[in-house]
Amino acid sequence: MDNDKMWAFLAGVVVGVGAVCFVKSEMGHRAAVAIAEKGMALKDRVLEATDRVKEAASDIAAEARYSRERKGNA
């Protein structure tokens, strides 16, 4: 194993162990819950925006179909 790769691997292990210890602590648990809460709120906002875009696209398509039918019957 290359010396740089070994140090990178060891650094990854240390960071991983530190992250696990942090999340198991009370402060880490509260931070993880807060991050998850914000992530869920972001997901909800994205879904709402997606629904608005879908509705707008549906309205535009319906208006285009209506306009095309009107021009075809004229």
Biopython code that builds the backbone (N, CA, C, O; Angstrom):
import numpy as np
from Bio.PDB.StructureBuilder import StructureBuilder

atoms = [
    (1, "MET", "N", (0.852, -1.174, 0.000)),
    (1, "MET", "CA", (0.000, 0.000, 0.000)),
    (1, "MET", "C", (0.899, 1.238, 0.000)),
    (1, "MET", "O", (1.854, 1.325, 0.772)),
    (2, "ASP", "N", (0.584, 2.174, -0.861)),
    (2, "ASP", "CA", (1.334, 3.424, -0.964)),
    (2, "ASP", "C", (1.197, 4.217, 0.339)),
    (2, "ASP", "O", (0.149, 4.181, 0.983)),
    (3, "ASN", "N", (2.237, 4.918, 0.718)),
    (3, "ASN", "CA", (2.256, 5.672, 1.976)),
    (3, "ASN", "C", (1.129, 6.706, 2.021)),
    (3, "ASN", "O", (0.461, 6.847, 3.046)),
    (4, "ASP", "N", (0.910, 7.433, 0.911)),
    (4, "ASP", "CA", (-0.169, 8.440, 0.880)),
    (4, "ASP", "C", (-1.535, 7.775, 1.023)),
    (4, "ASP", "O", (-2.411, 8.289, 1.719)),
    (5, "LYS", "N", (-1.714, 6.641, 0.369)),
    (5, "LYS", "CA", (-2.992, 5.932, 0.459)),
    (5, "LYS", "C", (-3.227, 5.434, 1.878)),
    (5, "LYS", "O", (-4.353, 5.464, 2.374)),
    (6, "MET", "N", (-2.163, 4.977, 2.529)),
    (6, "MET", "CA", (-2.299, 4.499, 3.898)),
    (6, "MET", "C", (-2.733, 5.645, 4.815)),
    (6, "MET", "O", (-3.625, 5.469, 5.644)),
    (7, "TRP", "N", (-2.112, 6.806, 4.672)),
    (7, "TRP", "CA", (-2.484, 7.947, 5.512)),
    (7, "TRP", "C", (-3.914, 8.403, 5.219)),
    (7, "TRP", "O", (-4.646, 8.775, 6.137)),
    (8, "ALA", "N", (-4.311, 8.375, 3.956)),
    (8, "ALA", "CA", (-5.681, 8.750, 3.613)),
    (8, "ALA", "C", (-6.669, 7.765, 4.232)),
    (8, "ALA", "O", (-7.705, 8.175, 4.756)),
    (9, "PHE", "N", (-6.360, 6.480, 4.177)),
    (9, "PHE", "CA", (-7.220, 5.457, 4.778)),
    (9, "PHE", "C", (-7.329, 5.669, 6.279)),
    (9, "PHE", "O", (-8.428, 5.650, 6.834)),
    (10, "LEU", "N", (-6.196, 5.869, 6.936)),
    (10, "LEU", "CA", (-6.209, 6.087, 8.391)),
    (10, "LEU", "C", (-6.974, 7.347, 8.757)),
    (10, "LEU", "O", (-7.698, 7.372, 9.752)),
    (11, "ALA", "N", (-6.817, 8.390, 7.957)),
    (11, "ALA", "CA", (-7.560, 9.625, 8.220)),
    (11, "ALA", "C", (-9.061, 9.379, 8.083)),
    (11, "ALA", "O", (-9.851, 9.901, 8.870)),
    (12, "GLY", "N", (-9.455, 8.589, 7.088)),
    (12, "GLY", "CA", (-10.864, 8.250, 6.919)),
    (12, "GLY", "C", (-11.414, 7.468, 8.089)),
    (12, "GLY", "O", (-12.536, 7.708, 8.537)),
    (13, "VAL", "N", (-10.621, 6.527, 8.588)),
    (13, "VAL", "CA", (-11.047, 5.738, 9.750)),
    (13, "VAL", "C", (-11.215, 6.645, 10.967)),
    (13, "VAL", "O", (-12.207, 6.539, 11.689)),
    (14, "VAL", "N", (-10.261, 7.526, 11.192)),
    (14, "VAL", "CA", (-10.327, 8.441, 12.341)),
    (14, "VAL", "C", (-11.548, 9.347, 12.229)),
    (14, "VAL", "O", (-12.269, 9.543, 13.207)),
    (15, "VAL", "N", (-11.785, 9.901, 11.035)),
    (15, "VAL", "CA", (-12.949, 10.774, 10.846)),
    (15, "VAL", "C", (-14.237, 9.984, 11.057)),
    (15, "VAL", "O", (-15.174, 10.484, 11.678)),
    (16, "GLY", "N", (-14.292, 8.760, 10.547)),
    (16, "GLY", "CA", (-15.484, 7.930, 10.720)),
    (16, "GLY", "C", (-15.762, 7.620, 12.178)),
    (16, "GLY", "O", (-16.901, 7.726, 12.632)),
    (17, "VAL", "N", (-14.728, 7.239, 12.913)),
    (17, "VAL", "CA", (-14.895, 6.946, 14.343)),
    (17, "VAL", "C", (-15.316, 8.208, 15.086)),
    (17, "VAL", "O", (-16.179, 8.152, 15.962)),
    (18, "GLY", "N", (-14.719, 9.336, 14.747)),
    (18, "GLY", "CA", (-15.095, 10.601, 15.386)),
    (18, "GLY", "C", (-16.544, 10.965, 15.108)),
    (18, "GLY", "O", (-17.252, 11.448, 15.992)),
    (19, "ALA", "N", (-16.984, 10.731, 13.874)),
    (19, "ALA", "CA", (-18.376, 11.034, 13.521)),
    (19, "ALA", "C", (-19.335, 10.151, 14.302)),
    (19, "ALA", "O", (-20.362, 10.628, 14.785)),
    (20, "VAL", "N", (-19.016, 8.876, 14.432)),
    (20, "VAL", "CA", (-19.879, 7.972, 15.189)),
    (20, "VAL", "C", (-19.947, 8.410, 16.646)),
    (20, "VAL", "O", (-21.028, 8.435, 17.234)),
    (21, "CYS", "N", (-18.824, 8.750, 17.222)),
    (21, "CYS", "CA", (-18.807, 9.194, 18.625)),
    (21, "CYS", "C", (-19.599, 10.493, 18.795)),
    (21, "CYS", "O", (-20.314, 10.666, 19.783)),
    (22, "PHE", "N", (-19.468, 11.395, 17.835)),
    (22, "PHE", "CA", (-20.178, 12.671, 17.912)),
    (22, "PHE", "C", (-21.684, 12.445, 17.857)),
    (22, "PHE", "O", (-22.424, 13.032, 18.646)),
    (23, "VAL", "N", (-22.149, 11.602, 16.935)),
    (23, "VAL", "CA", (-23.580, 11.367, 16.787)),
    (23, "VAL", "C", (-24.143, 10.646, 18.005)),
    (23, "VAL", "O", (-25.310, 10.838, 18.348)),
    (24, "LYS", "N", (-23.342, 9.826, 18.658)),
    (24, "LYS", "CA", (-23.817, 9.120, 19.851)),
    (24, "LYS", "C", (-23.893, 10.039, 21.071)),
    (24, "LYS", "O", (-24.569, 9.714, 22.047)),
    (25, "SER", "N", (-23.211, 11.174, 21.025)),
    (25, "SER", "CA", (-23.274, 12.104, 22.156)),
    (25, "SER", "C", (-24.598, 12.863, 22.119)),
    (25, "SER", "O", (-25.261, 12.911, 21.083)),
    (26, "GLU", "N", (-24.977, 13.451, 23.240)),
    (26, "GLU", "CA", (-26.231, 14.208, 23.327)),
    (26, "GLU", "C", (-26.229, 15.379, 22.360)),
    (26, "GLU", "O", (-27.206, 15.597, 21.643)),
    (27, "MET", "N", (-25.145, 16.128, 22.337)),
    (27, "MET", "CA", (-25.050, 17.282, 21.435)),
    (27, "MET", "C", (-25.111, 16.823, 19.978)),
    (27, "MET", "O", (-25.787, 17.446, 19.160)),
    (28, "GLY", "N", (-24.418, 15.755, 19.657)),
    (28, "GLY", "CA", (-24.431, 15.231, 18.299)),
    (28, "GLY", "C", (-25.807, 14.735, 17.895)),
    (28, "GLY", "O", (-26.234, 14.921, 16.756)),
    (29, "HIS", "N", (-26.493, 14.107, 18.825)),
    (29, "HIS", "CA", (-27.846, 13.622, 18.555)),
    (29, "HIS", "C", (-28.775, 14.793, 18.245)),
    (29, "HIS", "O", (-29.550, 14.742, 17.291)),
    (30, "ARG", "N", (-28.692, 15.845, 19.055)),
    (30, "ARG", "CA", (-29.530, 17.031, 18.815)),
    (30, "ARG", "C", (-29.200, 17.654, 17.463)),
    (30, "ARG", "O", (-30.100, 18.072, 16.734)),
    (31, "ALA", "N", (-27.913, 17.715, 17.126)),
    (31, "ALA", "CA", (-27.510, 18.272, 15.835)),
    (31, "ALA", "C", (-28.026, 17.422, 14.677)),
    (31, "ALA", "O", (-28.491, 17.954, 13.669)),
    (32, "ALA", "N", (-27.942, 16.102, 14.824)),
    (32, "ALA", "CA", (-28.429, 15.207, 13.771)),
    (32, "ALA", "C", (-29.936, 15.351, 13.586)),
    (32, "ALA", "O", (-30.425, 15.341, 12.457)),
    (33, "VAL", "N", (-30.674, 15.485, 14.680)),
    (33, "VAL", "CA", (-32.128, 15.659, 14.601)),
    (33, "VAL", "C", (-32.445, 16.990, 13.916)),
    (33, "VAL", "O", (-33.336, 17.050, 13.069)),
    (34, "ALA", "N", (-31.732, 18.045, 14.272)),
    (34, "ALA", "CA", (-31.978, 19.352, 13.660)),
    (34, "ALA", "C", (-31.679, 19.315, 12.161)),
    (34, "ALA", "O", (-32.422, 19.891, 11.366)),
    (35, "ILE", "N", (-30.611, 18.650, 11.778)),
    (35, "ILE", "CA", (-30.262, 18.544, 10.361)),
    (35, "ILE", "C", (-31.328, 17.741, 9.618)),
    (35, "ILE", "O", (-31.729, 18.113, 8.515)),
    (36, "ALA", "N", (-31.786, 16.650, 10.213)),
    (36, "ALA", "CA", (-32.824, 15.838, 9.582)),
    (36, "ALA", "C", (-34.118, 16.640, 9.443)),
    (36, "ALA", "O", (-34.803, 16.547, 8.424)),
    (37, "GLU", "N", (-34.447, 17.420, 10.460)),
    (37, "GLU", "CA", (-35.656, 18.250, 10.419)),
    (37, "GLU", "C", (-35.579, 19.262, 9.285)),
    (37, "GLU", "O", (-36.543, 19.447, 8.542)),
    (38, "LYS", "N", (-34.430, 19.916, 9.155)),
    (38, "LYS", "CA", (-34.260, 20.891, 8.074)),
    (38, "LYS", "C", (-34.299, 20.205, 6.706)),
    (38, "LYS", "O", (-34.832, 20.756, 5.743)),
    (39, "GLY", "N", (-33.741, 19.025, 6.631)),
    (39, "GLY", "CA", (-33.788, 18.275, 5.374)),
    (39, "GLY", "C", (-35.207, 17.916, 4.983)),
    (39, "GLY", "O", (-35.567, 18.001, 3.809)),
    (40, "MET", "N", (-36.022, 17.514, 5.957)),
    (40, "MET", "CA", (-37.415, 17.187, 5.681)),
    (40, "MET", "C", (-38.194, 18.425, 5.249)),
    (40, "MET", "O", (-39.025, 18.351, 4.344)),
    (41, "ALA", "N", (-37.929, 19.560, 5.889)),
    (41, "ALA", "CA", (-38.602, 20.808, 5.509)),
    (41, "ALA", "C", (-38.206, 21.205, 4.084)),
    (41, "ALA", "O", (-39.049, 21.652, 3.307)),
    (42, "LEU", "N", (-36.935, 21.042, 3.747)),
    (42, "LEU", "CA", (-36.475, 21.352, 2.394)),
    (42, "LEU", "C", (-37.164, 20.443, 1.378)),
    (42, "LEU", "O", (-37.587, 20.902, 0.317)),
    (43, "LYS", "N", (-37.276, 19.148, 1.705)),
    (43, "LYS", "CA", (-37.947, 18.197, 0.814)),
    (43, "LYS", "C", (-39.391, 18.622, 0.586)),
    (43, "LYS", "O", (-39.877, 18.569, -0.544)),
    (44, "ASP", "N", (-40.086, 19.044, 1.642)),
    (44, "ASP", "CA", (-41.472, 19.485, 1.504)),
    (44, "ASP", "C", (-41.576, 20.708, 0.602)),
    (44, "ASP", "O", (-42.473, 20.784, -0.238)),
    (45, "ARG", "N", (-40.663, 21.668, 0.769)),
    (45, "ARG", "CA", (-40.688, 22.867, -0.074)),
    (45, "ARG", "C", (-40.424, 22.520, -1.534)),
    (45, "ARG", "O", (-41.054, 23.079, -2.432)),
    (46, "VAL", "N", (-39.497, 21.602, -1.771)),
    (46, "VAL", "CA", (-39.197, 21.191, -3.142)),
    (46, "VAL", "C", (-40.403, 20.498, -3.767)),
    (46, "VAL", "O", (-40.726, 20.745, -4.929)),
    (47, "LEU", "N", (-41.069, 19.635, -3.005)),
    (47, "LEU", "CA", (-42.253, 18.957, -3.526)),
    (47, "LEU", "C", (-43.375, 19.944, -3.838)),
    (47, "LEU", "O", (-44.065, 19.797, -4.847)),
    (48, "GLU", "N", (-43.561, 20.950, -2.981)),
    (48, "GLU", "CA", (-44.574, 21.973, -3.234)),
    (48, "GLU", "C", (-44.246, 22.755, -4.500)),
    (48, "GLU", "O", (-45.133, 23.014, -5.313)),
    (49, "ALA", "N", (-42.994, 23.130, -4.675)),
    (49, "ALA", "CA", (-42.581, 23.861, -5.874)),
    (49, "ALA", "C", (-42.776, 22.993, -7.106)),
    (49, "ALA", "O", (-43.207, 23.488, -8.148)),
    (50, "THR", "N", (-42.469, 21.715, -7.006)),
    (50, "THR", "CA", (-42.663, 20.798, -8.135)),
    (50, "THR", "C", (-44.135, 20.710, -8.506)),
    (50, "THR", "O", (-44.479, 20.698, -9.688)),
    (51, "ASP", "N", (-44.997, 20.650, -7.514)),
    (51, "ASP", "CA", (-46.433, 20.607, -7.786)),
    (51, "ASP", "C", (-46.900, 21.881, -8.488)),
    (51, "ASP", "O", (-47.713, 21.816, -9.410)),
    (52, "ARG", "N", (-46.392, 23.037, -8.061)),
    (52, "ARG", "CA", (-46.778, 24.298, -8.714)),
    (52, "ARG", "C", (-46.317, 24.321, -10.163)),
    (52, "ARG", "O", (-47.050, 24.782, -11.039)),
    (53, "VAL", "N", (-45.111, 23.830, -10.423)),
    (53, "VAL", "CA", (-44.600, 23.798, -11.792)),
    (53, "VAL", "C", (-45.436, 22.843, -12.644)),
    (53, "VAL", "O", (-45.755, 23.155, -13.791)),
    (54, "LYS", "N", (-45.792, 21.686, -12.092)),
    (54, "LYS", "CA", (-46.629, 20.728, -12.828)),
    (54, "LYS", "C", (-47.985, 21.340, -13.158)),
    (54, "LYS", "O", (-48.480, 21.183, -14.274)),
    (55, "GLU", "N", (-48.589, 22.034, -12.196)),
    (55, "GLU", "CA", (-49.885, 22.668, -12.433)),
    (55, "GLU", "C", (-49.775, 23.733, -13.519)),
    (55, "GLU", "O", (-50.635, 23.818, -14.396)),
    (56, "ALA", "N", (-48.733, 24.536, -13.465)),
    (56, "ALA", "CA", (-48.548, 25.578, -14.474)),
    (56, "ALA", "C", (-48.341, 24.953, -15.856)),
    (56, "ALA", "O", (-48.905, 25.433, -16.840)),
    (57, "ALA", "N", (-47.558, 23.913, -15.938)),
    (57, "ALA", "CA", (-47.319, 23.252, -17.225)),
    (57, "ALA", "C", (-48.605, 22.619, -17.742)),
    (57, "ALA", "O", (-48.870, 22.655, -18.944)),
    (58, "SER", "N", (-49.395, 22.049, -16.865)),
    (58, "SER", "CA", (-50.671, 21.459, -17.256)),
    (58, "SER", "C", (-51.622, 22.531, -17.778)),
    (58, "SER", "O", (-52.305, 22.320, -18.780)),
    (59, "ASP", "N", (-51.670, 23.680, -17.105)),
    (59, "ASP", "CA", (-52.514, 24.787, -17.556)),
    (59, "ASP", "C", (-52.078, 25.286, -18.934)),
    (59, "ASP", "O", (-52.914, 25.540, -19.801)),
    (60, "ILE", "N", (-50.783, 25.423, -19.128)),
    (60, "ILE", "CA", (-50.262, 25.891, -20.411)),
    (60, "ILE", "C", (-50.615, 24.899, -21.513)),
    (60, "ILE", "O", (-51.033, 25.299, -22.600)),
    (61, "ALA", "N", (-50.449, 23.606, -21.237)),
    (61, "ALA", "CA", (-50.772, 22.576, -22.233)),
    (61, "ALA", "C", (-52.260, 22.597, -22.558)),
    (61, "ALA", "O", (-52.637, 22.471, -23.723)),
    (62, "ALA", "N", (-53.103, 22.753, -21.556)),
    (62, "ALA", "CA", (-54.552, 22.801, -21.788)),
    (62, "ALA", "C", (-54.920, 24.015, -22.628)),
    (62, "ALA", "O", (-55.731, 23.910, -23.548)),
    (63, "GLU", "N", (-54.333, 25.163, -22.320)),
    (63, "GLU", "CA", (-54.607, 26.368, -23.103)),
    (63, "GLU", "C", (-54.128, 26.205, -24.545)),
    (63, "GLU", "O", (-54.793, 26.657, -25.477)),
    (64, "ALA", "N", (-52.979, 25.562, -24.727)),
    (64, "ALA", "CA", (-52.463, 25.343, -26.074)),
    (64, "ALA", "C", (-53.382, 24.404, -26.855)),
    (64, "ALA", "O", (-53.645, 24.641, -28.033)),
    (65, "ARG", "N", (-53.871, 23.345, -26.215)),
    (65, "ARG", "CA", (-54.798, 22.426, -26.890)),
    (65, "ARG", "C", (-56.086, 23.151, -27.278)),
    (65, "ARG", "O", (-56.593, 22.984, -28.387)),
    (66, "TYR", "N", (-56.604, 23.952, -26.357)),
    (66, "TYR", "CA", (-57.830, 24.703, -26.626)),
    (66, "TYR", "C", (-57.618, 25.675, -27.790)),
    (66, "TYR", "O", (-58.449, 25.761, -28.694)),
    (67, "SER", "N", (-56.507, 26.400, -27.760)),
    (67, "SER", "CA", (-56.210, 27.353, -28.824)),
    (67, "SER", "C", (-56.066, 26.650, -30.168)),
    (67, "SER", "O", (-56.545, 27.144, -31.189)),
    (68, "ARG", "N", (-55.419, 25.518, -30.166)),
    (68, "ARG", "CA", (-55.220, 24.749, -31.402)),
    (68, "ARG", "C", (-56.548, 24.228, -31.943)),
    (68, "ARG", "O", (-56.789, 24.252, -33.150)),
    (69, "GLU", "N", (-57.414, 23.755, -31.033)),
    (69, "GLU", "CA", (-58.733, 23.280, -31.468)),
    (69, "GLU", "C", (-59.573, 24.411, -32.026)),
    (69, "GLU", "O", (-60.288, 24.229, -33.012)),
    (70, "ARG", "N", (-59.492, 25.588, -31.397)),
    (70, "ARG", "CA", (-60.252, 26.754, -31.862)),
    (70, "ARG", "C", (-59.804, 27.175, -33.261)),
    (70, "ARG", "O", (-60.617, 27.506, -34.124)),
    (71, "LYS", "N", (-58.477, 27.150, -33.457)),
    (71, "LYS", "CA", (-57.948, 27.533, -34.771)),
    (71, "LYS", "C", (-58.297, 26.490, -35.819)),
    (71, "LYS", "O", (-58.498, 26.823, -36.987)),
    (72, "GLY", "N", (-58.370, 25.238, -35.413)),
    (72, "GLY", "CA", (-58.718, 24.172, -36.355)),
    (72, "GLY", "C", (-60.166, 24.231, -36.779)),
    (72, "GLY", "O", (-60.490, 23.857, -37.907)),
    (73, "ASN", "N", (-61.055, 24.695, -35.902)),
    (73, "ASN", "CA", (-62.481, 24.771, -36.211)),
    (73, "ASN", "C", (-62.838, 26.058, -36.922)),
    (73, "ASN", "O", (-63.946, 26.176, -37.445)),
    (74, "ALA", "N", (-61.952, 27.013, -36.960)),
    (74, "ALA", "CA", (-62.283, 28.317, -37.572)),
    (74, "ALA", "C", (-62.153, 28.302, -39.057)),
    (74, "ALA", "O", (-62.396, 29.318, -39.708)),
]
sb = StructureBuilder()
sb.init_structure("model")
sb.init_model(0)
sb.init_chain("A")
sb.init_seg("    ")
for serial, (resi, resn, name, xyz) in enumerate(atoms, 1):
    if name == "N":
        sb.init_residue(resn, " ", resi, " ")
    sb.init_atom(name, np.array(xyz, "f"), 0.0, 1.0, " ", f" {name:<3s}", serial, name[0])
structure = sb.get_structure()
